[in-house]
Amino acid sequence: MSLPLAGRVRSAARPLPPPRHRGTATGRNVGLKATCAAAATTLAFLAIAALFLISPHLLYRWGFTYESTGGSFAEKMHPGTWLAFAALIFWGLRRRSPLHTVDAALARHGGLAVFLLTWVLLLLYTIVVRHVPFTPLIDTFALPIALFLVLVDLSPVAKQRLALLLHLIMLANALLGLFEFETGFRLTPYVEEGVEITSDWRSTALLGHPLVNAGITGAYVLVLAVGGGRDLPALLRPVLLVIQCAAMVAFGGRAALVFLLPLLAFIALAESARIARGRRVKLLHAALFAIVLPGAVAVTIGLIEAGFFDRLADRFVEDRGSAQARVVILKLLQEIPLEDLILGSDQARVATIQHLEGIEFGIESFWVNFSLLYGLGISLFFFFGLFCFCRDLVKATRTGAWLVLAFLFAIATTSVSLSAKTAQLGMIVALLMTMLRKDGTCPQARSI
């Protein structure tokens, strides 16, 4: 009996193992998550600033082969895209693992999951079957996915600051566009398929291509009209709206103007109907409307007399074959075999037909050009995924976002746009997720 007792005494006398400092480990994890969240926020700011401030034309001036042949893979993606992907990585590291974070996000946003699946399948089809460049799919469609995932989880304060940054950039872009329009000065060259164009009067400003400028500016006007200026002083909102509408003339986007004006009229009629049904109107807003509307009419009449709209009007009369090119699309479709239409057309054959028919700068329809490039079969599948993503985007933002998306796809019907390498959809995601954000810290959005 003595030996077991002695053994127990010796066992009791042994030093206990050091306690686990669970609190310290938890503190480290919290600190790491906070660091990753801060890094994701900072990189999101940098990504969005790069998208709006560094245009493809500016990359051309700096010597990057972003849109032309040759160069490294890194040059083929916009700096804003690289920054957005870096933000996405840090966004994923906030929890146990990036895969767990992505899985949770996709579970919350089913439409995004469908779009991601269709994008991956299209990417594989492009590389394995079509053997055409795949980097346009990254900037055009993977970038919006990354921005959506990062922005949807940003704090309301961070989104508000991003919205203010975008308001400032869009104001600078509009003022620069008007300055270029009046003086002929151009900050960045106007480049089309590697060719610098000097005969076109349309402004390039910060966003680069005149049609991109017109599309994003028109989308921003709609965002302001449905309440996206809630972070700004009430007196500044109508001023911004007038400046942006004037800049639309400087950018010369005919289709953008044609689609924008009816949408603005629809918003005005809807707001008038709500007021007629008894919605209260602030006295300041009523006073602003009473002052701004007659002033805007007077300024418009003065600009017409001064010839401000003459060059834009000339574009409706003489469009350098742009409208004819859309008519030729029907003839082009008739000359392509059905099998090629379904699986993807021979690009050399399409280019030859374009040259013979005098189509200088591509097929001016996103839907047609995309289907010819990748094939109607997988394109319809991808369009469904794109619709699902837009549905999630509308659900994640305030009322009115669908009008902006309708405007985007309407003008895409008349231009190459999303069928080529462009950050337009990513820019729209940034505008909607910040200015039309859903949160409880800011007042209810109202149209101006």
Sequence and secondary structure as in RCSB ss.txt:
>XXXX:A:sequence
MSLPLAGRVRSAARPLPPPRHRGTATGRNVGLKATCAAAATTLAFLAIAALFLISPHLLYRWGFTYESTGGSFAE
KMHPGTWLAFAALIFWGLRRRSPLHTVDAALARHGGLAVFLLTWVLLLLYTIVVRHVPFTPLIDTFALPIALFLV
LVDLSPVAKQRLALLLHLIMLANALLGLFEFETGFRLTPYVEEGVEITSDWRSTALLGHPLVNAGITGAYVLVLA
VGGGRDLPALLRPVLLVIQCAAMVAFGGRAALVFLLPLLAFIALAESARIARGRRVKLLHAALFAIVLPGAVAVT
IGLIEAGFFDRLADRFVEDRGSAQARVVILKLLQEIPLEDLILGSDQARVATIQHLEGIEFGIESFWVNFSLLYG
LGISLFFFFGLFCFCRDLVKATRTGAWLVLAFLFAIATTSVSLSAKTAQLGMIVALLMTMLRKDGTCPQARSI
>XXXX:A:secstr
 HHHHHHHHHHHHS       HHHHHHHHHHHHHHHHHHHHHHHHHHHHHHHHS HHHHHHTT  SSSS S TGG
GS HHHHHHHHHHHHHHTTSS HHHHHHHHHHH HHHHHHHHHHHHHHHHIIIII    HHHIIIIIHHHHHHHH
HTTS HHHHHHHHHHHHHHHHHHHHHHHHHHHH   SS EEETTEEE S     TTT SHHHHHHHHHHHHHHII
IIITTTS TTHHHHHHHHHHHHHHHHT HHHHHHHHHHHHHHHHHHHHHHHTT    HHHHHHHHHHHHHHHHHH
HHHHHHTTTHHHHHHHH  TTHHHHHHHHHHHHHTS HHHHHH   HHHHHHHHHHHT  S  S HHHHHHHHH 
HHHHHHHHHHHHHHHHHHHHTB TTHHHHHHHHHHHHTTSSGGGSS  HHHHHHHHHHHHTB  SSS      
